[in-house]
Amino acid sequence: MATTVHRVSLAAKAWSTAIMNFIALFKYPMSKPFKTHLLLAAIISILPCTVVFAQGNPDTAPVNPAASAIQPPSKDKVGLALQDENNWYFSWGYSRQQYAPSDIHVSQPGLGNDFTVHQAAASDFPSSVQDTVQSFFGLDFTNPQENVRVGKFMNPEKTFAIEFSLDHSKYNVDYNQTVPVSGTITTGPTGSSLSVNPQNFNYALHNGLNHLMINAVWLKHLAGPEQKPGDLQLISRAGAGILLPHADNTIFGNENQVGPKNQNICCFASNDWWQINGWTAGVEVGVRYTVYKSIYLELTQKIAYGALRSVPVYQGTADQTIWMSEQVLSTGFLF
């Protein structure tokens, strides 16, 4: 009986001390997420007292004061990750894209046009190496087909992160192809097919077809020393976001114009250079290799789906869906 009373006394004292210390912490200003972490830490810290009280036969088991003492609180994993060094990363990369043939529906009510171009083939527009280097050092990041990633690790092991990504891809319907067409055309050539050329149908999302996404990112160690130079990791991403294209097109001789890029830049007016014209989702997989300290190289393959709505054309809009395959080579660093 004396043993039981002793255990109850120790457990009650531990619970009381932990709760009073925890309440005292709330006298200081702190964010709500940090308070949540403190609550979790407090619960974890007093669990050993409860276990000591509950385990074994209280009348026969010997009393172990050291075992029933309050243990130091465990650090919450998320809280530790938020305080760790090299917990953020940034990368810039260059990419190539390939597109599946796509149907493009064009509506120009003022002109009486309402038609669909079927299975139009399209390509990207890669910059030369010299042009890409000049654009990079000139801080003109919208010239090459560039890719930006900014992420934050959410666990101490640095195997899971939340990330913002920008894929500045470019989309151009190929010239010199003949595609089926259906619907009503009153201001251009009639018939069941259309010859794609700069005057009949010059349709491009050239500056560019921008995918802005929030991604969940997973990393898995494959070879080499972990989190040191020579570390090879498998990286995978899944995310979704918005499409922010710049439409550059001429349909039956009528060019869509929105003015210079330095005026009405973004994002909701009909004459803005970049406009929110749909949503996108995608997955990405590849490898990340640590080159030197916190510097790494990354090579990935991405598949993305985009639904474009109300893309501006002359006196109207265009709608389409796009499947994109993309290869990204980038360099980044942890900070």
VOZA-117113 format. One record per residue (C-alpha): z, y, x; residue number from 1; chain; residue in three letters. Coordinates in Angstrom, 2 decimals. Last residue first. Layout:
BEGIN
<pt z="Z" y="Y" x="X" seq="NUM" mol="A" type="ala"/>
...
END
This chain:
BEGIN
<pt z="-46.82" y="27.49" x="20.00" seq="335" mol="A" type="phe"/>
<pt z="-49.18" y="24.54" x="20.17" seq="334" mol="A" type="leu"/>
<pt z="-52.75" y="25.00" x="21.38" seq="333" mol="A" type="phe"/>
<pt z="-56.28" y="24.45" x="20.15" seq="332" mol="A" type="gly"/>
<pt z="-59.80" y="23.40" x="21.02" seq="331" mol="A" type="thr"/>
<pt z="-62.40" y="22.36" x="18.47" seq="330" mol="A" type="ser"/>
<pt z="-65.31" y="20.01" x="17.88" seq="329" mol="A" type="leu"/>
<pt z="-66.08" y="19.62" x="14.17" seq="328" mol="A" type="val"/>
<pt z="-68.61" y="17.31" x="12.52" seq="327" mol="A" type="gln"/>
<pt z="-69.40" y="18.01" x="8.87" seq="326" mol="A" type="glu"/>
<pt z="-70.77" y="16.07" x="5.90" seq="325" mol="A" type="ser"/>
<pt z="-71.19" y="18.20" x="2.78" seq="324" mol="A" type="met"/>
<pt z="-71.68" y="17.26" x="-0.86" seq="323" mol="A" type="trp"/>
<pt z="-72.60" y="20.29" x="-2.96" seq="322" mol="A" type="ile"/>
<pt z="-72.47" y="21.12" x="-6.66" seq="321" mol="A" type="thr"/>
<pt z="-74.60" y="23.88" x="-8.17" seq="320" mol="A" type="gln"/>
<pt z="-74.56" y="27.04" x="-10.27" seq="319" mol="A" type="asp"/>
<pt z="-76.69" y="30.19" x="-9.97" seq="318" mol="A" type="ala"/>
<pt z="-76.22" y="33.67" x="-11.41" seq="317" mol="A" type="thr"/>
<pt z="-78.21" y="36.53" x="-12.88" seq="316" mol="A" type="gly"/>
<pt z="-80.03" y="39.82" x="-12.45" seq="315" mol="A" type="gln"/>
<pt z="-81.10" y="38.91" x="-8.88" seq="314" mol="A" type="tyr"/>
<pt z="-78.83" y="36.07" x="-7.75" seq="313" mol="A" type="val"/>
<pt z="-75.02" y="35.94" x="-7.59" seq="312" mol="A" type="pro"/>
<pt z="-73.26" y="32.55" x="-7.36" seq="311" mol="A" type="val"/>
<pt z="-71.70" y="32.10" x="-10.78" seq="310" mol="A" type="ser"/>
<pt z="-70.18" y="28.65" x="-10.09" seq="309" mol="A" type="arg"/>
<pt z="-70.20" y="26.47" x="-6.99" seq="308" mol="A" type="leu"/>
<pt z="-68.45" y="23.09" x="-7.10" seq="307" mol="A" type="ala"/>
<pt z="-67.84" y="21.82" x="-3.59" seq="306" mol="A" type="gly"/>
<pt z="-67.25" y="18.35" x="-2.19" seq="305" mol="A" type="tyr"/>
<pt z="-66.21" y="17.80" x="1.41" seq="304" mol="A" type="ala"/>
<pt z="-66.52" y="15.02" x="4.01" seq="303" mol="A" type="ile"/>
<pt z="-65.18" y="15.79" x="7.47" seq="302" mol="A" type="lys"/>
<pt z="-65.60" y="14.10" x="10.85" seq="301" mol="A" type="gln"/>
<pt z="-63.28" y="15.15" x="13.65" seq="300" mol="A" type="thr"/>
<pt z="-63.12" y="15.91" x="17.38" seq="299" mol="A" type="leu"/>
<pt z="-60.02" y="17.68" x="18.70" seq="298" mol="A" type="glu"/>
<pt z="-59.16" y="19.05" x="22.14" seq="297" mol="A" type="leu"/>
<pt z="-55.62" y="19.98" x="23.10" seq="296" mol="A" type="tyr"/>
<pt z="-53.52" y="22.58" x="24.90" seq="295" mol="A" type="ile"/>
<pt z="-49.72" y="22.33" x="24.76" seq="294" mol="A" type="ser"/>
<pt z="-49.21" y="21.01" x="28.33" seq="293" mol="A" type="lys"/>
<pt z="-52.73" y="20.27" x="29.49" seq="292" mol="A" type="tyr"/>
<pt z="-55.40" y="18.13" x="27.86" seq="291" mol="A" type="val"/>
<pt z="-53.71" y="16.68" x="24.78" seq="290" mol="A" type="thr"/>
<pt z="-56.31" y="14.65" x="22.87" seq="289" mol="A" type="tyr"/>
<pt z="-56.76" y="14.81" x="19.08" seq="288" mol="A" type="arg"/>
<pt z="-58.87" y="12.22" x="17.29" seq="287" mol="A" type="val"/>
<pt z="-60.76" y="12.13" x="14.00" seq="286" mol="A" type="gly"/>
<pt z="-60.44" y="12.11" x="10.23" seq="285" mol="A" type="val"/>
<pt z="-61.20" y="14.67" x="7.51" seq="284" mol="A" type="glu"/>
<pt z="-60.94" y="14.68" x="3.73" seq="283" mol="A" type="val"/>
<pt z="-62.26" y="17.26" x="1.28" seq="282" mol="A" type="gly"/>
<pt z="-61.85" y="19.45" x="-1.76" seq="281" mol="A" type="ala"/>
<pt z="-63.68" y="22.61" x="-2.83" seq="280" mol="A" type="thr"/>
<pt z="-63.55" y="25.28" x="-5.50" seq="279" mol="A" type="trp"/>
<pt z="-65.87" y="27.89" x="-6.94" seq="278" mol="A" type="gly"/>
<pt z="-67.53" y="31.26" x="-6.46" seq="277" mol="A" type="asn"/>
<pt z="-64.92" y="33.52" x="-4.91" seq="276" mol="A" type="ile"/>
<pt z="-67.08" y="36.32" x="-3.59" seq="275" mol="A" type="gln"/>
<pt z="-68.03" y="37.55" x="-0.12" seq="274" mol="A" type="trp"/>
<pt z="-70.23" y="40.66" x="0.25" seq="273" mol="A" type="trp"/>
<pt z="-68.82" y="42.20" x="-2.92" seq="272" mol="A" type="asp"/>
<pt z="-71.38" y="43.59" x="-5.41" seq="271" mol="A" type="asn"/>
<pt z="-70.27" y="41.55" x="-8.43" seq="270" mol="A" type="ser"/>
<pt z="-66.63" y="42.46" x="-7.78" seq="269" mol="A" type="ala"/>
<pt z="-64.04" y="39.74" x="-7.09" seq="268" mol="A" type="phe"/>
<pt z="-63.70" y="39.20" x="-3.30" seq="267" mol="A" type="cys"/>
<pt z="-64.26" y="40.80" x="-0.79" seq="266" mol="A" type="cys"/>
<pt z="-66.14" y="43.12" x="1.59" seq="265" mol="A" type="ile"/>
<pt z="-67.18" y="45.98" x="-0.65" seq="264" mol="A" type="asn"/>
<pt z="-68.64" y="47.79" x="2.38" seq="263" mol="A" type="gln"/>
<pt z="-68.64" y="46.49" x="5.97" seq="262" mol="A" type="asn"/>
<pt z="-71.05" y="43.68" x="5.08" seq="261" mol="A" type="lys"/>
<pt z="-73.73" y="46.13" x="3.97" seq="260" mol="A" type="pro"/>
<pt z="-75.01" y="46.09" x="0.37" seq="259" mol="A" type="gly"/>
<pt z="-74.97" y="43.39" x="-2.30" seq="258" mol="A" type="val"/>
<pt z="-78.66" y="42.61" x="-2.58" seq="257" mol="A" type="gln"/>
<pt z="-80.32" y="39.69" x="-4.36" seq="256" mol="A" type="asn"/>
<pt z="-84.03" y="39.75" x="-3.67" seq="255" mol="A" type="glu"/>
<pt z="-86.66" y="39.41" x="-6.37" seq="254" mol="A" type="asn"/>
<pt z="-89.94" y="37.90" x="-5.10" seq="253" mol="A" type="gly"/>
<pt z="-89.79" y="34.83" x="-7.33" seq="252" mol="A" type="phe"/>
<pt z="-86.20" y="34.18" x="-6.26" seq="251" mol="A" type="ile"/>
<pt z="-84.90" y="35.79" x="-3.05" seq="250" mol="A" type="thr"/>
<pt z="-81.47" y="34.75" x="-1.81" seq="249" mol="A" type="asn"/>
<pt z="-78.47" y="35.64" x="0.35" seq="248" mol="A" type="asp"/>
<pt z="-75.23" y="34.64" x="-1.34" seq="247" mol="A" type="ala"/>
<pt z="-72.06" y="35.12" x="0.72" seq="246" mol="A" type="his"/>
<pt z="-69.73" y="32.27" x="-0.04" seq="245" mol="A" type="pro"/>
<pt z="-65.95" y="32.04" x="-0.67" seq="244" mol="A" type="leu"/>
<pt z="-65.30" y="28.50" x="-1.90" seq="243" mol="A" type="leu"/>
<pt z="-61.69" y="27.80" x="-2.81" seq="242" mol="A" type="ile"/>
<pt z="-59.10" y="25.20" x="-1.90" seq="241" mol="A" type="gly"/>
<pt z="-58.38" y="21.51" x="-1.46" seq="240" mol="A" type="ala"/>
<pt z="-56.88" y="19.20" x="1.11" seq="239" mol="A" type="gly"/>
<pt z="-56.77" y="15.92" x="2.97" seq="238" mol="A" type="ala"/>
<pt z="-56.45" y="15.63" x="6.72" seq="237" mol="A" type="arg"/>
<pt z="-56.36" y="12.87" x="9.32" seq="236" mol="A" type="ser"/>
<pt z="-55.52" y="12.82" x="13.01" seq="235" mol="A" type="ile"/>
<pt z="-55.40" y="9.80" x="15.33" seq="234" mol="A" type="leu"/>
<pt z="-53.67" y="10.75" x="18.53" seq="233" mol="A" type="gln"/>
<pt z="-54.38" y="10.49" x="22.27" seq="232" mol="A" type="leu"/>
<pt z="-51.66" y="11.82" x="24.58" seq="231" mol="A" type="asp"/>
<pt z="-53.00" y="12.37" x="28.10" seq="230" mol="A" type="gly"/>
<pt z="-50.95" y="15.50" x="28.70" seq="229" mol="A" type="pro"/>
<pt z="-47.63" y="15.06" x="26.86" seq="228" mol="A" type="lys"/>
<pt z="-46.62" y="14.65" x="23.23" seq="227" mol="A" type="gln"/>
<pt z="-46.49" y="10.85" x="23.59" seq="226" mol="A" type="glu"/>
<pt z="-47.65" y="9.44" x="26.90" seq="225" mol="A" type="pro"/>
<pt z="-51.01" y="7.66" x="26.55" seq="224" mol="A" type="gly"/>
<pt z="-52.51" y="5.85" x="23.56" seq="223" mol="A" type="ala"/>
<pt z="-52.81" y="5.84" x="19.77" seq="222" mol="A" type="leu"/>
<pt z="-50.05" y="8.09" x="18.38" seq="221" mol="A" type="his"/>
<pt z="-50.47" y="8.88" x="14.68" seq="220" mol="A" type="lys"/>
<pt z="-51.00" y="12.34" x="13.18" seq="219" mol="A" type="leu"/>
<pt z="-51.03" y="13.30" x="9.48" seq="218" mol="A" type="trp"/>
<pt z="-52.17" y="16.61" x="7.99" seq="217" mol="A" type="val"/>
<pt z="-51.82" y="17.90" x="4.42" seq="216" mol="A" type="ala"/>
<pt z="-54.38" y="20.61" x="3.92" seq="215" mol="A" type="asn"/>
<pt z="-54.70" y="24.03" x="2.27" seq="214" mol="A" type="ile"/>
<pt z="-58.35" y="25.05" x="2.13" seq="213" mol="A" type="met"/>
<pt z="-60.77" y="27.94" x="2.53" seq="212" mol="A" type="leu"/>
<pt z="-64.34" y="26.55" x="2.59" seq="211" mol="A" type="his"/>
<pt z="-66.84" y="29.30" x="3.42" seq="210" mol="A" type="asn"/>
<pt z="-70.53" y="28.72" x="2.63" seq="209" mol="A" type="leu"/>
<pt z="-71.67" y="31.55" x="4.85" seq="208" mol="A" type="gly"/>
<pt z="-72.77" y="34.00" x="5.92" seq="207" mol="A" type="asn"/>
<pt z="-75.78" y="31.89" x="5.04" seq="206" mol="A" type="his"/>
<pt z="-75.34" y="30.72" x="1.53" seq="205" mol="A" type="leu"/>
<pt z="-79.12" y="30.53" x="1.18" seq="204" mol="A" type="ala"/>
<pt z="-81.82" y="30.35" x="-1.47" seq="203" mol="A" type="tyr"/>
<pt z="-85.37" y="31.49" x="-0.69" seq="202" mol="A" type="asn"/>
<pt z="-87.29" y="30.27" x="-3.72" seq="201" mol="A" type="phe"/>
<pt z="-90.72" y="31.62" x="-4.49" seq="200" mol="A" type="asn"/>
<pt z="-91.06" y="34.29" x="-1.80" seq="199" mol="A" type="gln"/>
<pt z="-89.54" y="32.64" x="1.31" seq="198" mol="A" type="pro"/>
<pt z="-90.98" y="29.21" x="0.42" seq="197" mol="A" type="asn"/>
<pt z="-90.02" y="26.27" x="-1.81" seq="196" mol="A" type="val"/>
<pt z="-92.98" y="24.97" x="-3.80" seq="195" mol="A" type="ser"/>
<pt z="-91.88" y="24.29" x="-7.35" seq="194" mol="A" type="leu"/>
<pt z="-92.65" y="21.35" x="-9.63" seq="193" mol="A" type="ser"/>
<pt z="-92.99" y="20.71" x="-13.37" seq="192" mol="A" type="ser"/>
<pt z="-95.21" y="23.70" x="-14.04" seq="191" mol="A" type="gly"/>
<pt z="-94.94" y="27.46" x="-14.10" seq="190" mol="A" type="thr"/>
<pt z="-95.08" y="29.91" x="-11.21" seq="189" mol="A" type="pro"/>
<pt z="-92.80" y="32.94" x="-11.54" seq="188" mol="A" type="gly"/>
<pt z="-91.50" y="35.56" x="-13.95" seq="187" mol="A" type="thr"/>
<pt z="-91.24" y="33.57" x="-17.19" seq="186" mol="A" type="thr"/>
<pt z="-89.58" y="30.33" x="-16.03" seq="185" mol="A" type="ile"/>
<pt z="-87.88" y="28.15" x="-18.64" seq="184" mol="A" type="thr"/>
<pt z="-86.33" y="24.76" x="-17.94" seq="183" mol="A" type="gly"/>
<pt z="-87.16" y="22.01" x="-15.45" seq="182" mol="A" type="ser"/>
<pt z="-88.12" y="21.94" x="-11.77" seq="181" mol="A" type="val"/>
<pt z="-89.05" y="19.06" x="-9.46" seq="180" mol="A" type="pro"/>
<pt z="-89.10" y="19.95" x="-5.76" seq="179" mol="A" type="val"/>
<pt z="-91.88" y="20.66" x="-3.27" seq="178" mol="A" type="thr"/>
<pt z="-90.69" y="21.22" x="0.29" seq="177" mol="A" type="gln"/>
<pt z="-91.99" y="23.70" x="2.82" seq="176" mol="A" type="asn"/>
<pt z="-88.75" y="25.63" x="3.24" seq="175" mol="A" type="tyr"/>
<pt z="-85.32" y="24.01" x="3.35" seq="174" mol="A" type="asp"/>
<pt z="-82.51" y="25.37" x="1.18" seq="173" mol="A" type="val"/>
<pt z="-80.04" y="27.04" x="3.56" seq="172" mol="A" type="asn"/>
<pt z="-76.29" y="26.41" x="3.77" seq="171" mol="A" type="tyr"/>
<pt z="-73.96" y="27.70" x="6.48" seq="170" mol="A" type="lys"/>
<pt z="-70.42" y="26.56" x="7.28" seq="169" mol="A" type="ser"/>
<pt z="-67.46" y="28.84" x="8.04" seq="168" mol="A" type="his"/>
<pt z="-64.80" y="26.16" x="7.60" seq="167" mol="A" type="asp"/>
<pt z="-61.42" y="27.86" x="7.26" seq="166" mol="A" type="leu"/>
<pt z="-58.23" y="25.80" x="7.34" seq="165" mol="A" type="ser"/>
<pt z="-54.60" y="26.38" x="6.41" seq="164" mol="A" type="phe"/>
<pt z="-52.24" y="23.56" x="7.39" seq="163" mol="A" type="glu"/>
<pt z="-49.14" y="21.64" x="6.39" seq="162" mol="A" type="ile"/>
<pt z="-48.02" y="19.19" x="9.05" seq="161" mol="A" type="ala"/>
<pt z="-46.89" y="15.59" x="9.55" seq="160" mol="A" type="phe"/>
<pt z="-46.51" y="13.61" x="12.80" seq="159" mol="A" type="thr"/>
<pt z="-44.64" y="16.23" x="14.79" seq="158" mol="A" type="lys"/>
<pt z="-41.64" y="13.91" x="15.37" seq="157" mol="A" type="glu"/>
<pt z="-39.31" y="16.74" x="14.36" seq="156" mol="A" type="pro"/>
<pt z="-40.86" y="16.96" x="10.86" seq="155" mol="A" type="asn"/>
<pt z="-42.79" y="19.65" x="8.97" seq="154" mol="A" type="met"/>
<pt z="-45.27" y="20.67" x="11.63" seq="153" mol="A" type="phe"/>
<pt z="-46.98" y="23.99" x="10.97" seq="152" mol="A" type="lys"/>
<pt z="-50.73" y="24.54" x="10.90" seq="151" mol="A" type="gly"/>
<pt z="-53.48" y="27.07" x="11.57" seq="150" mol="A" type="val"/>
<pt z="-57.05" y="25.68" x="11.72" seq="149" mol="A" type="arg"/>
<pt z="-60.23" y="27.70" x="12.20" seq="148" mol="A" type="val"/>
<pt z="-63.78" y="26.37" x="12.13" seq="147" mol="A" type="asn"/>
<pt z="-66.96" y="28.10" x="13.19" seq="146" mol="A" type="glu"/>
<pt z="-70.63" y="27.83" x="12.33" seq="145" mol="A" type="gln"/>
<pt z="-71.53" y="30.74" x="14.56" seq="144" mol="A" type="pro"/>
<pt z="-71.97" y="34.35" x="13.39" seq="143" mol="A" type="asn"/>
<pt z="-68.85" y="34.87" x="11.27" seq="142" mol="A" type="thr"/>
<pt z="-66.50" y="34.88" x="14.28" seq="141" mol="A" type="phe"/>
<pt z="-67.80" y="38.15" x="15.71" seq="140" mol="A" type="asp"/>
<pt z="-64.87" y="38.63" x="18.11" seq="139" mol="A" type="leu"/>
<pt z="-67.30" y="39.76" x="20.84" seq="138" mol="A" type="gly"/>
<pt z="-65.94" y="37.02" x="23.10" seq="137" mol="A" type="phe"/>
<pt z="-66.61" y="34.41" x="20.42" seq="136" mol="A" type="phe"/>
<pt z="-69.94" y="35.86" x="19.29" seq="135" mol="A" type="ser"/>
<pt z="-71.22" y="35.94" x="22.86" seq="134" mol="A" type="gln"/>
<pt z="-70.18" y="32.32" x="23.38" seq="133" mol="A" type="val"/>
<pt z="-71.88" y="31.24" x="20.13" seq="132" mol="A" type="thr"/>
<pt z="-75.08" y="33.12" x="20.93" seq="131" mol="A" type="asp"/>
<pt z="-75.25" y="31.54" x="24.38" seq="130" mol="A" type="gln"/>
<pt z="-74.65" y="28.06" x="22.97" seq="129" mol="A" type="val"/>
<pt z="-77.34" y="28.61" x="20.33" seq="128" mol="A" type="ser"/>
<pt z="-76.27" y="29.07" x="16.73" seq="127" mol="A" type="ser"/>
<pt z="-76.61" y="26.27" x="14.20" seq="126" mol="A" type="pro"/>
<pt z="-78.07" y="27.00" x="10.75" seq="125" mol="A" type="phe"/>
<pt z="-77.21" y="24.26" x="8.25" seq="124" mol="A" type="asp"/>
<pt z="-79.74" y="22.38" x="6.19" seq="123" mol="A" type="ser"/>
<pt z="-80.86" y="21.94" x="2.59" seq="122" mol="A" type="ala"/>
<pt z="-82.85" y="19.53" x="0.43" seq="121" mol="A" type="ala"/>
<pt z="-83.38" y="20.46" x="-3.21" seq="120" mol="A" type="ala"/>
<pt z="-82.69" y="17.60" x="-5.58" seq="119" mol="A" type="gln"/>
<pt z="-83.74" y="19.37" x="-8.79" seq="118" mol="A" type="his"/>
<pt z="-84.40" y="23.09" x="-9.29" seq="117" mol="A" type="val"/>
<pt z="-83.01" y="24.00" x="-12.68" seq="116" mol="A" type="thr"/>
<pt z="-84.27" y="26.74" x="-15.01" seq="115" mol="A" type="phe"/>
<pt z="-83.24" y="29.64" x="-17.21" seq="114" mol="A" type="asp"/>
<pt z="-85.45" y="32.66" x="-16.66" seq="113" mol="A" type="asn"/>
<pt z="-85.92" y="35.29" x="-19.40" seq="112" mol="A" type="gly"/>
<pt z="-85.81" y="38.18" x="-16.92" seq="111" mol="A" type="leu"/>
<pt z="-82.66" y="39.82" x="-18.27" seq="110" mol="A" type="gly"/>
<pt z="-81.05" y="36.43" x="-18.85" seq="109" mol="A" type="pro"/>
<pt z="-81.48" y="35.27" x="-15.23" seq="108" mol="A" type="gln"/>
<pt z="-79.89" y="31.78" x="-15.10" seq="107" mol="A" type="ser"/>
<pt z="-80.50" y="29.51" x="-12.12" seq="106" mol="A" type="val"/>
<pt z="-79.33" y="25.86" x="-11.93" seq="105" mol="A" type="his"/>
<pt z="-79.45" y="24.31" x="-8.47" seq="104" mol="A" type="ile"/>
<pt z="-79.55" y="20.49" x="-8.20" seq="103" mol="A" type="asp"/>
<pt z="-78.55" y="19.21" x="-4.77" seq="102" mol="A" type="ser"/>
<pt z="-79.88" y="17.02" x="-1.97" seq="101" mol="A" type="pro"/>
<pt z="-76.97" y="15.87" x="0.25" seq="100" mol="A" type="ala"/>
<pt z="-75.95" y="18.32" x="2.96" seq="99" mol="A" type="tyr"/>
<pt z="-75.45" y="18.01" x="6.73" seq="98" mol="A" type="gln"/>
<pt z="-73.16" y="20.27" x="8.71" seq="97" mol="A" type="gln"/>
<pt z="-72.59" y="21.04" x="12.39" seq="96" mol="A" type="arg"/>
<pt z="-69.40" y="22.52" x="13.81" seq="95" mol="A" type="ser"/>
<pt z="-67.75" y="24.77" x="16.38" seq="94" mol="A" type="tyr"/>
<pt z="-64.01" y="25.09" x="16.80" seq="93" mol="A" type="gly"/>
<pt z="-60.97" y="27.31" x="16.88" seq="92" mol="A" type="trp"/>
<pt z="-57.44" y="25.90" x="16.87" seq="91" mol="A" type="ser"/>
<pt z="-53.89" y="27.05" x="16.15" seq="90" mol="A" type="phe"/>
<pt z="-50.64" y="25.12" x="16.21" seq="89" mol="A" type="tyr"/>
<pt z="-47.07" y="25.68" x="15.10" seq="88" mol="A" type="trp"/>
<pt z="-43.95" y="23.68" x="15.99" seq="87" mol="A" type="asn"/>
<pt z="-44.30" y="24.15" x="19.72" seq="86" mol="A" type="asn"/>
<pt z="-40.53" y="24.65" x="19.87" seq="85" mol="A" type="glu"/>
<pt z="-38.24" y="23.24" x="17.20" seq="84" mol="A" type="asp"/>
<pt z="-36.37" y="25.35" x="14.63" seq="83" mol="A" type="gln"/>
<pt z="-38.44" y="24.43" x="11.58" seq="82" mol="A" type="leu"/>
<pt z="-38.55" y="20.79" x="12.66" seq="81" mol="A" type="ala"/>
<pt z="-34.77" y="20.65" x="12.88" seq="80" mol="A" type="leu"/>
<pt z="-34.42" y="22.01" x="9.36" seq="79" mol="A" type="gly"/>
<pt z="-36.93" y="19.47" x="8.09" seq="78" mol="A" type="val"/>
<pt z="-35.06" y="16.66" x="9.76" seq="77" mol="A" type="lys"/>
<pt z="-31.62" y="17.75" x="8.58" seq="76" mol="A" type="asp"/>
<pt z="-29.21" y="17.79" x="11.45" seq="75" mol="A" type="lys"/>
<pt z="-26.36" y="15.33" x="10.97" seq="74" mol="A" type="ser"/>
<pt z="-22.90" y="16.84" x="10.45" seq="73" mol="A" type="pro"/>
<pt z="-20.29" y="15.98" x="13.11" seq="72" mol="A" type="pro"/>
<pt z="-18.03" y="13.14" x="11.92" seq="71" mol="A" type="gln"/>
<pt z="-14.77" y="13.76" x="10.05" seq="70" mol="A" type="ile"/>
<pt z="-12.10" y="11.29" x="11.07" seq="69" mol="A" type="ala"/>
<pt z="-11.82" y="7.96" x="9.29" seq="68" mol="A" type="ser"/>
<pt z="-13.14" y="5.91" x="12.19" seq="67" mol="A" type="ala"/>
<pt z="-10.81" y="7.62" x="14.68" seq="66" mol="A" type="ala"/>
<pt z="-7.81" y="6.98" x="12.42" seq="65" mol="A" type="pro"/>
<pt z="-8.45" y="3.22" x="12.41" seq="64" mol="A" type="asn"/>
<pt z="-6.02" y="1.59" x="9.93" seq="63" mol="A" type="val"/>
<pt z="-6.00" y="-2.15" x="10.08" seq="62" mol="A" type="pro"/>
<pt z="-7.55" y="-4.06" x="7.19" seq="61" mol="A" type="ala"/>
<pt z="-5.07" y="-6.04" x="5.12" seq="60" mol="A" type="thr"/>
<pt z="-4.09" y="-3.83" x="2.16" seq="59" mol="A" type="asp"/>
<pt z="-7.26" y="-1.78" x="1.98" seq="58" mol="A" type="pro"/>
<pt z="-9.48" y="-4.85" x="2.00" seq="57" mol="A" type="asn"/>
<pt z="-12.80" y="-3.79" x="3.51" seq="56" mol="A" type="gly"/>
<pt z="-14.93" y="-0.65" x="3.00" seq="55" mol="A" type="gln"/>
<pt z="-14.31" y="2.07" x="0.39" seq="54" mol="A" type="ala"/>
<pt z="-12.20" y="4.60" x="2.31" seq="53" mol="A" type="phe"/>
<pt z="-14.22" y="4.31" x="5.48" seq="52" mol="A" type="val"/>
<pt z="-17.45" y="4.73" x="3.50" seq="51" mol="A" type="val"/>
<pt z="-16.18" y="7.85" x="1.75" seq="50" mol="A" type="thr"/>
<pt z="-15.14" y="9.44" x="5.04" seq="49" mol="A" type="cys"/>
<pt z="-18.52" y="8.59" x="6.60" seq="48" mol="A" type="pro"/>
<pt z="-20.29" y="10.36" x="3.67" seq="47" mol="A" type="leu"/>
<pt z="-18.63" y="13.70" x="4.44" seq="46" mol="A" type="ile"/>
<pt z="-21.19" y="14.92" x="6.99" seq="45" mol="A" type="ser"/>
<pt z="-24.20" y="13.74" x="5.02" seq="44" mol="A" type="ile"/>
<pt z="-23.15" y="15.75" x="1.96" seq="43" mol="A" type="ile"/>
<pt z="-22.56" y="18.84" x="4.09" seq="42" mol="A" type="ala"/>
<pt z="-25.93" y="18.47" x="5.83" seq="41" mol="A" type="ala"/>
<pt z="-27.70" y="18.23" x="2.50" seq="40" mol="A" type="leu"/>
<pt z="-25.97" y="21.36" x="1.26" seq="39" mol="A" type="leu"/>
<pt z="-26.79" y="23.19" x="4.48" seq="38" mol="A" type="leu"/>
<pt z="-30.46" y="22.28" x="4.09" seq="37" mol="A" type="his"/>
<pt z="-30.43" y="23.65" x="0.54" seq="36" mol="A" type="thr"/>
<pt z="-28.84" y="26.86" x="1.80" seq="35" mol="A" type="lys"/>
<pt z="-31.66" y="27.14" x="4.34" seq="34" mol="A" type="phe"/>
<pt z="-34.24" y="26.77" x="1.57" seq="33" mol="A" type="pro"/>
<pt z="-32.48" y="29.54" x="-0.45" seq="32" mol="A" type="lys"/>
<pt z="-32.48" y="32.02" x="2.43" seq="31" mol="A" type="ser"/>
<pt z="-29.33" y="33.25" x="4.08" seq="30" mol="A" type="met"/>
<pt z="-26.80" y="36.07" x="3.78" seq="29" mol="A" type="pro"/>
<pt z="-23.26" y="35.04" x="4.82" seq="28" mol="A" type="tyr"/>
<pt z="-20.51" y="34.28" x="2.29" seq="27" mol="A" type="lys"/>
<pt z="-22.27" y="30.99" x="1.63" seq="26" mol="A" type="phe"/>
<pt z="-20.82" y="29.58" x="4.83" seq="25" mol="A" type="leu"/>
<pt z="-17.33" y="29.74" x="3.38" seq="24" mol="A" type="ala"/>
<pt z="-18.29" y="27.31" x="0.63" seq="23" mol="A" type="ile"/>
<pt z="-19.32" y="24.74" x="3.26" seq="22" mol="A" type="phe"/>
<pt z="-16.11" y="25.16" x="5.21" seq="21" mol="A" type="asn"/>
<pt z="-14.07" y="24.68" x="2.01" seq="20" mol="A" type="met"/>
<pt z="-16.12" y="21.61" x="1.04" seq="19" mol="A" type="ile"/>
<pt z="-15.78" y="19.99" x="4.46" seq="18" mol="A" type="ala"/>
<pt z="-12.04" y="20.59" x="4.65" seq="17" mol="A" type="thr"/>
<pt z="-11.40" y="19.25" x="1.13" seq="16" mol="A" type="ser"/>
<pt z="-13.55" y="16.15" x="1.62" seq="15" mol="A" type="trp"/>
<pt z="-11.89" y="15.36" x="4.92" seq="14" mol="A" type="ala"/>
<pt z="-8.37" y="15.90" x="3.53" seq="13" mol="A" type="lys"/>
<pt z="-9.13" y="13.72" x="0.53" seq="12" mol="A" type="ala"/>
<pt z="-10.51" y="10.98" x="2.77" seq="11" mol="A" type="ala"/>
<pt z="-7.50" y="11.11" x="5.11" seq="10" mol="A" type="leu"/>
<pt z="-4.99" y="11.06" x="2.27" seq="9" mol="A" type="ser"/>
<pt z="-6.76" y="8.25" x="0.45" seq="8" mol="A" type="val"/>
<pt z="-6.85" y="6.20" x="3.64" seq="7" mol="A" type="arg"/>
<pt z="-3.12" y="6.75" x="4.29" seq="6" mol="A" type="his"/>
<pt z="-2.27" y="5.83" x="0.72" seq="5" mol="A" type="val"/>
<pt z="-4.27" y="2.63" x="1.05" seq="4" mol="A" type="thr"/>
<pt z="-2.60" y="1.72" x="4.34" seq="3" mol="A" type="thr"/>
<pt z="0.84" y="2.36" x="2.88" seq="2" mol="A" type="ala"/>
<pt z="0.00" y="0.00" x="0.00" seq="1" mol="A" type="met"/>
END
